[in-house]
Amino acid sequence: MFCPKCGNKIGEGARFCGKCGNPVPESPGGQTGAGETIRQEKKSGGKTLQPGKKQPVTAGIAVAVIVTAVVLLLVFTGVLGGPSIREQWGADYPELVKLLEDQGITRMNEVKNVKELNLENDILGNDLSILAEFQNLEKVNLSSSSAGDFSVLLTLPKLRDLDIRYCGGISDEVLYEMTQLEGLGISTECEDLNDLALVFELPNLKKLRLGGYRMTDISALVRLPELEEFALEGGSVRDISVLSSLKNLKDLQLRRCGEIENLRIVSEIESLEKLDISYTQITDIRFLASLENLESLCLEGCWNIENIDVLSELENLKELSFQAGEVRSLQPLEDLKKMEILTIEDIADLSNLRILAQMKNLSSLTLGTSDELNNGEKIEIDWAVLSELKNITKLHLDFNGGTVETFEGLSGLSGLEHLALGHGYLGDMGCIAGLKNLKSFRVQDAIVKSFSDCSGLPDLREIYLNTYELNDFSELTRLNNLEVLTIKDDDMTDLSFLFGLRKLRELNLESDGVKDLTPLSKLQELEVLRLSGEELDDLNPLSGLSNLRKLTLTGNGIVNLEPLAEIKSLKELTLYFCAEVEELGSLSELENLRELELRYCDNISDLEPLAGLTDLKVLILYQSRGVHDLNPLSGLKNLEILDLGGCSVEDLRPLSGLKNLKWIAVPNDNMDTGVLPKGVDIQWY
């Protein structure tokens, strides 16, 4: 028997396809998958139960109880939910699986419940075909995707909102067919989109987000009178008068549009609830007074605003971000009692935060000190006020070079889930102990004195530490539920604290002091590993990481790649600045490899070991100057992206048969690219 959806052969008695998770239908006529006709006469306890004859009620109850028990058992064990998404997709799409699991989607037949996906920053790479599995998808963010083919989007009947900003691959033909779209994000630099006017012809469009510096005229918006959201980032637009005709506009974003001549036109859009005019040349914001419905206002990067008195009139504001550098008084903030998300940059004093005292609904707070404190000046923090804000779950404090000797006041923020501290001389990070709801902790570019206590943190899943002078990380071993860990600190030498972190799925380490990788051998759940350092000469501890999908190695100390041959699960491998690596023979064992990057690996010349890696889709050889012969690549039939920038290649003829090749970078513009397959996008260095 075969699955009607994917064609996979199904074993006798199976209820779900082992490949795609599709339920196995019963055969017509009430037959089982094995083709046996269900008999009209059913045996029970050695007696024939005849149709039409009343049977004892107790027998029916017993059967019902047994059936119920079996169903409950199947549900409990996950059988009725089909295979897990980690079993099915974990090897090829680990980041997608993590994203789905975070949404509570763990089994294949639950995929049908997914209505929204945020896949920005190229989570799916250049192949979007997996999206065909999400037939109920209504909204998807694919911004910055490297995909060259977006036609799979036409197979999603319920798709209503699509973001493909900073992508190069969508064509006029695909966009023309997507008439059902109500929301669209797209870049004016989209290489394959020849006619941007198509955007203004989409009949149901209510949300339009444009990115890119080619946009100079937005007068065509008059054709979209029902528009409720409009965003433009980086355009050279001067005249925005057309916006006054959009009577239904609720969300307006004009980020980095520094050439707009008259922003006061915005005051005529009384329906506005959200306004972002960050990084513009605005100095006077009094015109905002008429926007009584405004709930969100972003003034980031508007350094020349001196007077914010008008904010006291915007009583419905729930979200606000601005630069306080030139502002004469922050007193108007006291009246914003509905505030939920507040960001203030360049604030001169953290010792008196009474302006926040009435913001009882505040859940997210970001405060960044001014440049005046960048000489190591001591910073006092008004913890008393902060501890009164019981709804805060997210706190980000940036000290801009100042010194904070103690964080004891953090203990009053018991509901904190996300904490970030940065850019300063900080004391003891043991301050986080006891924050039992903490899920993520981040220290960015800071000198840290010590890390004395990590107890009482059962929910902590992610830590990012970019520190200096912190050489003792032993306390981290207490965090046995940690899943993602990043440490960037050249004073780190001992990794023994990793022995206790058995649930780690992602580990990123940058340190020139680390030499012994033995503790990594115990991290059997690890899926993503990035290592950077000049002393990484022994990779043997990595050989047993059987779940590793993505590995990045950086450093001149790396010579021998043989231990990598044992990691059969690898899908993506990247080597940066590995100038001592000369031989790739061990990579021939990695038959599941999909992406291989060899950047600045000057001594690599022989690509023969790659000849058998027929699943390769991406091969980056950038600045690997020893590469000159491409003949070993002639059989890589699935290759889609090839970067030869900086290589010593002279002859591209071995690539002529690579019919799936979509993009190639060649060393210079003197090469004969006519031998390449038709339709390949070519870039010259």
SEMARRO-579427 format. One record per residue (C-alpha): residue number from 0; x, y, z. Coordinates in steps of 0.05 Angstrom, whole numbers, plus 5000, padded with zeros to 4 digits. Example, Ala and Ser with C-alpha at 12.3 -4.5 7.8 and 13.67 -1.06 7.14 Angstrom:
SITE,0,5246,4910,5156
SITE,1,5273,4979,5143
This chain:
SITE,0,5000,5000,5000
SITE,1,5025,5070,4984
SITE,2,5011,5139,5015
SITE,3,4963,5178,4970
SITE,4,4998,5243,4988
SITE,5,5073,5229,4980
SITE,6,5075,5160,4948
SITE,7,5115,5129,5005
SITE,8,5106,5054,5015
SITE,9,5066,5040,5079
SITE,10,5073,4978,5121
SITE,11,5014,4931,5136
SITE,12,4969,4958,5192
SITE,13,5002,5027,5193
SITE,14,4956,5085,5212
SITE,15,5002,5141,5188
SITE,16,5052,5150,5132
SITE,17,5122,5145,5162
SITE,18,5148,5198,5114
SITE,19,5097,5254,5113
SITE,20,5052,5236,5172
SITE,21,4989,5233,5129
SITE,22,4933,5189,5159
SITE,23,4924,5122,5122
SITE,24,4853,5118,5094
SITE,25,4812,5054,5097
SITE,26,4804,5019,5031
SITE,27,4736,5025,4996
SITE,28,4683,4975,5017
SITE,29,4704,4973,5090
SITE,30,4768,4936,5077
SITE,31,4831,4941,5118
SITE,32,4899,4962,5092
SITE,33,4916,4888,5082
SITE,34,4855,4879,5038
SITE,35,4817,4831,5084
SITE,36,4741,4839,5084
SITE,37,4712,4851,5152
SITE,38,4665,4793,5165
SITE,39,4592,4807,5177
SITE,40,4593,4755,5233
SITE,41,4638,4777,5289
SITE,42,4664,4729,5341
SITE,43,4663,4747,5414
SITE,44,4681,4699,5470
SITE,45,4672,4639,5424
SITE,46,4599,4657,5408
SITE,47,4573,4684,5342
SITE,48,4542,4753,5349
SITE,49,4487,4756,5297
SITE,50,4462,4821,5266
SITE,51,4396,4845,5293
SITE,52,4399,4804,5356
SITE,53,4404,4842,5422
SITE,54,4470,4831,5457
SITE,55,4483,4839,5531
SITE,56,4494,4912,5551
SITE,57,4554,4892,5593
SITE,58,4590,4867,5531
SITE,59,4580,4935,5497
SITE,60,4604,4972,5557
SITE,61,4666,4928,5562
SITE,62,4682,4940,5489
SITE,63,4673,5015,5498
SITE,64,4718,5016,5558
SITE,65,4772,4977,5521
SITE,66,4767,5022,5460
SITE,67,4771,5084,5503
SITE,68,4832,5057,5539
SITE,69,4867,5041,5474
SITE,70,4852,5110,5445
SITE,71,4877,5144,5508
SITE,72,4940,5102,5505
SITE,73,4951,5120,5433
SITE,74,4941,5194,5447
SITE,75,4987,5190,5507
SITE,76,5042,5157,5467
SITE,77,5034,5205,5409
SITE,78,5014,5152,5358
SITE,79,4950,5188,5339
SITE,80,4989,5251,5328
SITE,81,5032,5218,5275
SITE,82,5108,5221,5275
SITE,83,5142,5278,5311
SITE,84,5164,5338,5269
SITE,85,5234,5329,5298
SITE,86,5238,5258,5270
SITE,87,5212,5281,5202
SITE,88,5244,5349,5192
SITE,89,5298,5355,5246
SITE,90,5354,5335,5199
SITE,91,5338,5384,5143
SITE,92,5303,5441,5179
SITE,93,5328,5444,5251
SITE,94,5312,5518,5260
SITE,95,5241,5509,5233
SITE,96,5230,5451,5281
SITE,97,5253,5493,5340
SITE,98,5207,5549,5318
SITE,99,5147,5502,5314
SITE,100,5163,5469,5380
SITE,101,5164,5538,5413
SITE,102,5092,5545,5387
SITE,103,5073,5478,5417
SITE,104,5073,5442,5350
SITE,105,5109,5375,5360
SITE,106,5075,5324,5315
SITE,107,5063,5321,5240
SITE,108,4988,5323,5241
SITE,109,4990,5387,5282
SITE,110,5024,5424,5225
SITE,111,4955,5436,5196
SITE,112,4941,5483,5256
SITE,113,4998,5530,5238
SITE,114,4971,5597,5213
SITE,115,5032,5642,5221
SITE,116,5107,5632,5212
SITE,117,5164,5681,5223
SITE,118,5220,5654,5178
SITE,119,5261,5717,5170
SITE,120,5337,5717,5165
SITE,121,5338,5658,5117
SITE,122,5315,5603,5165
SITE,123,5295,5558,5106
SITE,124,5356,5575,5063
SITE,125,5345,5576,4988
SITE,126,5293,5520,4985
SITE,127,5222,5539,5005
SITE,128,5187,5475,4982
SITE,129,5173,5453,5054
SITE,130,5121,5509,5058
SITE,131,5074,5467,5016
SITE,132,5061,5426,5079
SITE,133,5028,5486,5114
SITE,134,4962,5488,5077
SITE,135,4928,5532,5129
SITE,136,4983,5584,5132
SITE,137,4955,5654,5132
SITE,138,5016,5697,5147
SITE,139,5090,5684,5133
SITE,140,5152,5728,5140
SITE,141,5208,5709,5091
SITE,142,5247,5774,5094
SITE,143,5321,5766,5076
SITE,144,5309,5697,5046
SITE,145,5362,5673,4996
SITE,146,5310,5633,4957
SITE,147,5308,5642,4883
SITE,148,5240,5609,4871
SITE,149,5178,5633,4908
SITE,150,5127,5595,4866
SITE,151,5111,5549,4925
SITE,152,5072,5607,4954
SITE,153,5019,5596,4900
SITE,154,5002,5529,4932
SITE,155,4980,5562,4997
SITE,156,4906,5577,4988
SITE,157,4896,5614,5054
SITE,158,4957,5659,5051
SITE,159,4937,5731,5064
SITE,160,4999,5765,5090
SITE,161,5069,5758,5060
SITE,162,5134,5793,5076
SITE,163,5191,5784,5026
SITE,164,5230,5848,5039
SITE,165,5304,5843,5022
SITE,166,5294,5782,4979
SITE,167,5315,5779,4906
SITE,168,5276,5722,4876
SITE,169,5202,5737,4869
SITE,170,5179,5747,4798
SITE,171,5124,5788,4765
SITE,172,5088,5724,4747
SITE,173,5084,5699,4819
SITE,174,5062,5766,4848
SITE,175,5010,5775,4793
SITE,176,4975,5710,4815
SITE,177,4972,5729,4889
SITE,178,4909,5771,4885
SITE,179,4884,5745,4952
SITE,180,4939,5781,4991
SITE,181,4916,5832,5042
SITE,182,4985,5846,5069
SITE,183,5051,5851,5030
SITE,184,5123,5869,5048
SITE,185,5170,5877,4989
SITE,186,5235,5912,4970
SITE,187,5242,5961,4913
SITE,188,5310,5928,4900
SITE,189,5278,5861,4884
SITE,190,5319,5837,4825
SITE,191,5267,5793,4792
SITE,192,5209,5841,4800
SITE,193,5208,5883,4737
SITE,194,5143,5920,4748
SITE,195,5133,5949,4818
SITE,196,5066,5978,4795
SITE,197,5038,5907,4803
SITE,198,5039,5919,4878
SITE,199,4989,5976,4872
SITE,200,4942,5932,4830
SITE,201,4931,5879,4883
SITE,202,4856,5888,4896
SITE,203,4851,5866,4968
SITE,204,4914,5900,4995
SITE,205,4905,5933,5063
SITE,206,4977,5929,5089
SITE,207,5037,5950,5048
SITE,208,5109,5950,5073
SITE,209,5163,5976,5025
SITE,210,5238,5973,5036
SITE,211,5295,6001,4994
SITE,212,5325,6065,4969
SITE,213,5296,6064,4898
SITE,214,5228,6089,4921
SITE,215,5221,6163,4906
SITE,216,5147,6171,4892
SITE,217,5089,6143,4932
SITE,218,5033,6179,4896
SITE,219,5007,6112,4870
SITE,220,4981,6098,4940
SITE,221,4918,6136,4919
SITE,222,4899,6071,4884
SITE,223,4896,6036,4952
SITE,224,4843,6077,4989
SITE,225,4828,6020,5038
SITE,226,4900,6017,5062
SITE,227,4905,6009,5137
SITE,228,4981,6000,5144
SITE,229,5037,6032,5104
SITE,230,5112,6025,5119
SITE,231,5170,6055,5080
SITE,232,5242,6046,5101
SITE,233,5301,6080,5068
SITE,234,5265,6114,5010
SITE,235,5283,6180,4979
SITE,236,5212,6205,4981
SITE,237,5201,6280,4992
SITE,238,5126,6289,4982
SITE,239,5079,6248,5027
SITE,240,5016,6290,5016
SITE,241,4980,6229,4987
SITE,242,4977,6200,5057
SITE,243,4923,6250,5077
SITE,244,4875,6215,5029
SITE,245,4882,6148,5065
SITE,246,4825,6156,5114
SITE,247,4831,6085,5142
SITE,248,4906,6088,5156
SITE,249,4921,6063,5226
SITE,250,4994,6045,5222
SITE,251,5046,6090,5188
SITE,252,5121,6076,5188
SITE,253,5170,6124,5154
SITE,254,5237,6098,5180
SITE,255,5301,6130,5154
SITE,256,5263,6174,5106
SITE,257,5307,6234,5117
SITE,258,5287,6273,5055
SITE,259,5213,6282,5072
SITE,260,5199,6357,5068
SITE,261,5136,6363,5110
SITE,262,5121,6311,5164
SITE,263,5065,6354,5192
SITE,264,5018,6325,5140
SITE,265,5015,6265,5187
SITE,266,4973,6307,5235
SITE,267,4915,6302,5185
SITE,268,4911,6226,5191
SITE,269,4868,6226,5254
SITE,270,4856,6151,5249
SITE,271,4929,6135,5264
SITE,272,4942,6087,5322
SITE,273,5015,6073,5307
SITE,274,5069,6121,5281
SITE,275,5143,6109,5268
SITE,276,5184,6168,5243
SITE,277,5250,6144,5270
SITE,278,5316,6169,5241
SITE,279,5285,6228,5207
SITE,280,5304,6301,5212
SITE,281,5245,6320,5255
SITE,282,5257,6372,5310
SITE,283,5187,6395,5329
SITE,284,5134,6344,5347
SITE,285,5078,6390,5370
SITE,286,5037,6369,5309
SITE,287,5025,6302,5343
SITE,288,4973,6334,5389
SITE,289,4916,6320,5341
SITE,290,4930,6245,5340
SITE,291,4886,6227,5399
SITE,292,4881,6154,5380
SITE,293,4956,6143,5378
SITE,294,4978,6082,5419
SITE,295,5049,6071,5392
SITE,296,5102,6124,5376
SITE,297,5174,6112,5354
SITE,298,5223,6170,5353
SITE,299,5288,6131,5355
SITE,300,5347,6168,5323
SITE,301,5312,6235,5326
SITE,302,5368,6268,5364
SITE,303,5347,6341,5356
SITE,304,5280,6339,5393
SITE,305,5283,6385,5453
SITE,306,5211,6390,5476
SITE,307,5166,6330,5489
SITE,308,5110,6367,5526
SITE,309,5060,6344,5473
SITE,310,5067,6272,5497
SITE,311,5027,6288,5559
SITE,312,4966,6299,5514
SITE,313,4973,6230,5482
SITE,314,4938,6194,5539
SITE,315,4927,6130,5499
SITE,316,5001,6117,5487
SITE,317,5021,6046,5505
SITE,318,5088,6042,5469
SITE,319,5141,6096,5463
SITE,320,5214,6100,5444
SITE,321,5256,6163,5437
SITE,322,5324,6196,5448
SITE,323,5329,6237,5511
SITE,324,5395,6270,5496
SITE,325,5371,6340,5480
SITE,326,5304,6336,5516
SITE,327,5300,6389,5570
SITE,328,5250,6352,5615
SITE,329,5222,6282,5620
SITE,330,5165,6306,5665
SITE,331,5110,6296,5611
SITE,332,5121,6221,5615
SITE,333,5088,6220,5684
SITE,334,5019,6227,5652
SITE,335,5027,6165,5608
SITE,336,4993,6116,5654
SITE,337,4974,6066,5600
SITE,338,5047,6055,5579
SITE,339,5066,5982,5568
SITE,340,5131,5985,5528
SITE,341,5181,6042,5539
SITE,342,5250,6055,5509
SITE,343,5291,6116,5528
SITE,344,5360,6124,5499
SITE,345,5413,6175,5521
SITE,346,5382,6185,5589
SITE,347,5429,6224,5634
SITE,348,5408,6198,5703
SITE,349,5382,6130,5726
SITE,350,5383,6148,5800
SITE,351,5314,6181,5798
SITE,352,5262,6144,5757
SITE,353,5200,6172,5790
SITE,354,5173,6189,5721
SITE,355,5158,6115,5714
SITE,356,5122,6106,5780
SITE,357,5052,6112,5752
SITE,358,5064,6064,5694
SITE,359,5033,6004,5729
SITE,360,5021,5967,5663
SITE,361,5094,5971,5641
SITE,362,5118,5903,5617
SITE,363,5180,5921,5577
SITE,364,5232,5974,5595
SITE,365,5296,5994,5558
SITE,366,5341,6049,5586
SITE,367,5406,6071,5555
SITE,368,5452,6121,5588
SITE,369,5483,6180,5552
SITE,370,5553,6188,5525
SITE,371,5570,6232,5585
SITE,372,5581,6169,5626
SITE,373,5629,6133,5579
SITE,374,5690,6147,5622
SITE,375,5673,6094,5674
SITE,376,5633,6141,5718
SITE,377,5594,6106,5773
SITE,378,5520,6096,5757
SITE,379,5466,6093,5811
SITE,380,5400,6059,5793
SITE,381,5333,6074,5824
SITE,382,5315,6002,5841
SITE,383,5261,6024,5889
SITE,384,5217,6050,5832
SITE,385,5233,5992,5786
SITE,386,5213,5941,5839
SITE,387,5144,5974,5844
SITE,388,5131,5958,5770
SITE,389,5105,5888,5782
SITE,390,5086,5873,5710
SITE,391,5156,5882,5681
SITE,392,5178,5818,5645
SITE,393,5232,5848,5600
SITE,394,5287,5895,5623
SITE,395,5346,5921,5582
SITE,396,5397,5967,5614
SITE,397,5454,5996,5572
SITE,398,5508,6034,5610
SITE,399,5549,6063,5553
SITE,400,5616,6056,5589
SITE,401,5591,6071,5659
SITE,402,5605,6029,5722
SITE,403,5552,5991,5761
SITE,404,5578,5961,5825
SITE,405,5516,5923,5847
SITE,406,5452,5895,5819
SITE,407,5422,5873,5885
SITE,408,5359,5912,5868
SITE,409,5342,5861,5814
SITE,410,5315,5815,5867
SITE,411,5253,5858,5870
SITE,412,5236,5843,5798
SITE,413,5211,5772,5811
SITE,414,5169,5769,5747
SITE,415,5228,5783,5701
SITE,416,5232,5735,5641
SITE,417,5284,5770,5597
SITE,418,5343,5810,5623
SITE,419,5397,5845,5582
SITE,420,5456,5886,5608
SITE,421,5508,5919,5565
SITE,422,5567,5964,5551
SITE,423,5596,5979,5619
SITE,424,5639,5958,5678
SITE,425,5593,5910,5715
SITE,426,5599,5876,5782
SITE,427,5576,5807,5802
SITE,428,5528,5772,5754
SITE,429,5504,5728,5811
SITE,430,5449,5780,5815
SITE,431,5405,5737,5771
SITE,432,5401,5681,5824
SITE,433,5330,5672,5848
SITE,434,5296,5703,5787
SITE,435,5256,5639,5780
SITE,436,5217,5663,5718
SITE,437,5279,5684,5679
SITE,438,5281,5652,5609
SITE,439,5338,5690,5576
SITE,440,5398,5729,5601
SITE,441,5444,5772,5558
SITE,442,5508,5811,5573
SITE,443,5535,5850,5514
SITE,444,5606,5878,5509
SITE,445,5618,5887,5584
SITE,446,5674,5877,5635
SITE,447,5645,5830,5687
SITE,448,5676,5821,5755
SITE,449,5647,5753,5773
SITE,450,5590,5703,5764
SITE,451,5580,5677,5834
SITE,452,5511,5645,5835
SITE,453,5464,5612,5784
SITE,454,5417,5578,5832
SITE,455,5341,5582,5829
SITE,456,5334,5590,5754
SITE,457,5292,5530,5730
SITE,458,5264,5565,5668
SITE,459,5329,5595,5641
SITE,460,5337,5569,5570
SITE,461,5384,5618,5536
SITE,462,5447,5656,5557
SITE,463,5490,5704,5515
SITE,464,5555,5729,5547
SITE,465,5601,5776,5509
SITE,466,5647,5793,5566
SITE,467,5718,5811,5585
SITE,468,5761,5787,5644
SITE,469,5709,5736,5666
SITE,470,5750,5671,5667
SITE,471,5708,5629,5715
SITE,472,5644,5602,5685
SITE,473,5637,5543,5733
SITE,474,5570,5568,5762
SITE,475,5537,5556,5694
SITE,476,5539,5481,5706
SITE,477,5479,5489,5752
SITE,478,5435,5509,5692
SITE,479,5416,5439,5671
SITE,480,5356,5462,5630
SITE,481,5397,5510,5587
SITE,482,5386,5499,5512
SITE,483,5424,5556,5479
SITE,484,5491,5583,5504
SITE,485,5536,5636,5473
SITE,486,5602,5657,5505
SITE,487,5651,5706,5475
SITE,488,5709,5717,5523
SITE,489,5784,5709,5508
SITE,490,5797,5698,5582
SITE,491,5757,5633,5581
SITE,492,5803,5571,5581
SITE,493,5766,5516,5618
SITE,494,5702,5485,5589
SITE,495,5690,5435,5644
SITE,496,5627,5472,5664
SITE,497,5594,5444,5601
SITE,498,5592,5374,5631
SITE,499,5527,5390,5667
SITE,500,5492,5422,5608
SITE,501,5464,5359,5576
SITE,502,5403,5393,5545
SITE,503,5443,5442,5503
SITE,504,5419,5444,5431
SITE,505,5460,5504,5408
SITE,506,5530,5525,5432
SITE,507,5571,5584,5407
SITE,508,5641,5594,5436
SITE,509,5692,5647,5417
SITE,510,5757,5647,5455
SITE,511,5831,5645,5437
SITE,512,5843,5614,5505
SITE,513,5805,5549,5494
SITE,514,5846,5488,5474
SITE,515,5813,5426,5504
SITE,516,5745,5410,5474
SITE,517,5735,5345,5514
SITE,518,5674,5370,5553
SITE,519,5636,5378,5487
SITE,520,5636,5302,5478
SITE,521,5580,5295,5530
SITE,522,5532,5343,5495
SITE,523,5493,5290,5457
SITE,524,5432,5335,5444
SITE,525,5475,5387,5409
SITE,526,5448,5406,5340
SITE,527,5485,5472,5325
SITE,528,5557,5485,5344
SITE,529,5601,5546,5328
SITE,530,5673,5547,5352
SITE,531,5724,5602,5342
SITE,532,5795,5605,5370
SITE,533,5868,5601,5351
SITE,534,5883,5540,5394
SITE,535,5831,5492,5366
SITE,536,5877,5438,5340
SITE,537,5842,5374,5365
SITE,538,5772,5362,5340
SITE,539,5767,5289,5365
SITE,540,5716,5306,5420
SITE,541,5666,5326,5366
SITE,542,5666,5259,5331
SITE,543,5612,5229,5375
SITE,544,5561,5286,5368
SITE,545,5510,5244,5331
SITE,546,5455,5297,5329
SITE,547,5498,5354,5303
SITE,548,5467,5386,5241
SITE,549,5506,5451,5235
SITE,550,5580,5462,5250
SITE,551,5622,5526,5242
SITE,552,5697,5526,5256
SITE,553,5741,5588,5255
SITE,554,5816,5590,5269
SITE,555,5885,5579,5241
SITE,556,5899,5524,5292
SITE,557,5854,5474,5256
SITE,558,5893,5426,5213
SITE,559,5861,5356,5215
SITE,560,5788,5347,5195
SITE,561,5787,5272,5202
SITE,562,5743,5271,5266
SITE,563,5688,5304,5226
SITE,564,5680,5242,5183
SITE,565,5643,5209,5240
SITE,566,5589,5262,5244
SITE,567,5543,5232,5192
SITE,568,5486,5277,5213
SITE,569,5520,5341,5189
SITE,570,5479,5382,5140
SITE,571,5518,5447,5142
SITE,572,5593,5456,5151
SITE,573,5631,5522,5151
SITE,574,5706,5534,5158
SITE,575,5731,5605,5166
SITE,576,5805,5626,5163
SITE,577,5829,5554,5168
SITE,578,5893,5568,5130
SITE,579,5928,5505,5156
SITE,580,5876,5458,5127
SITE,581,5903,5426,5064
SITE,582,5864,5361,5055
SITE,583,5788,5350,5051
SITE,584,5788,5274,5046
SITE,585,5748,5263,5109
SITE,586,5691,5305,5082
SITE,587,5676,5252,5030
SITE,588,5641,5212,5086
SITE,589,5590,5267,5099
SITE,590,5539,5244,5048
SITE,591,5482,5284,5080
SITE,592,5518,5351,5072
SITE,593,5474,5404,5040
SITE,594,5516,5467,5051
SITE,595,5592,5473,5053
SITE,596,5630,5538,5063
SITE,597,5706,5542,5058
SITE,598,5722,5616,5067
SITE,599,5794,5641,5068
SITE,600,5822,5570,5068
SITE,601,5882,5587,5025
SITE,602,5916,5518,5025
SITE,603,5858,5478,4999
SITE,604,5867,5459,4925
SITE,605,5840,5389,4913
SITE,606,5764,5386,4911
SITE,607,5761,5312,4892
SITE,608,5734,5291,4961
SITE,609,5671,5333,4946
SITE,610,5654,5295,4882
SITE,611,5609,5245,4918
SITE,612,5570,5297,4958
SITE,613,5512,5297,4910
SITE,614,5463,5327,4960
SITE,615,5503,5392,4963
SITE,616,5460,5453,4946
SITE,617,5507,5508,4969
SITE,618,5583,5510,4961
SITE,619,5621,5572,4982
SITE,620,5696,5574,4965
SITE,621,5705,5649,4976
SITE,622,5778,5671,4979
SITE,623,5804,5599,4979
SITE,624,5859,5618,4931
SITE,625,5887,5548,4921
SITE,626,5824,5524,4884
SITE,627,5834,5522,4809
SITE,628,5805,5456,4782
SITE,629,5729,5450,4782
SITE,630,5725,5381,4749
SITE,631,5707,5346,4815
SITE,632,5644,5389,4818
SITE,633,5616,5366,4752
SITE,634,5572,5312,4784
SITE,635,5540,5356,4838
SITE,636,5472,5354,4804
SITE,637,5434,5388,4861
SITE,638,5482,5447,4868
SITE,639,5444,5514,4866
SITE,640,5493,5565,4894
SITE,641,5568,5567,4881
SITE,642,5615,5623,4904
SITE,643,5684,5623,4871
SITE,644,5703,5694,4890
SITE,645,5778,5700,4901
SITE,646,5793,5630,4875
SITE,647,5845,5615,4820
SITE,648,5794,5585,4773
SITE,649,5802,5597,4699
SITE,650,5755,5545,4666
SITE,651,5681,5541,4682
SITE,652,5665,5485,4631
SITE,653,5660,5430,4685
SITE,654,5598,5466,4710
SITE,655,5561,5463,4644
SITE,656,5519,5403,4664
SITE,657,5494,5431,4731
SITE,658,5422,5443,4710
SITE,659,5399,5465,4779
SITE,660,5452,5519,4787
SITE,661,5416,5585,4801
SITE,662,5471,5632,4825
SITE,663,5546,5635,4816
SITE,664,5601,5684,4835
SITE,665,5663,5682,4790
SITE,666,5732,5711,4804
SITE,667,5733,5762,4748
SITE,668,5694,5789,4689
SITE,669,5743,5760,4637
SITE,670,5717,5689,4646
SITE,671,5675,5654,4593
SITE,672,5608,5648,4628
SITE,673,5573,5626,4565
SITE,674,5588,5554,4583
SITE,675,5544,5558,4644
SITE,676,5472,5531,4644
SITE,677,5420,5579,4618
SITE,678,5386,5625,4668
SITE,679,5442,5626,4719
SITE,680,5449,5691,4758
SITE,681,5522,5712,4753
SITE,682,5562,5758,4798
SITE,683,5633,5781,4783
SITE,684,5683,5800,4836
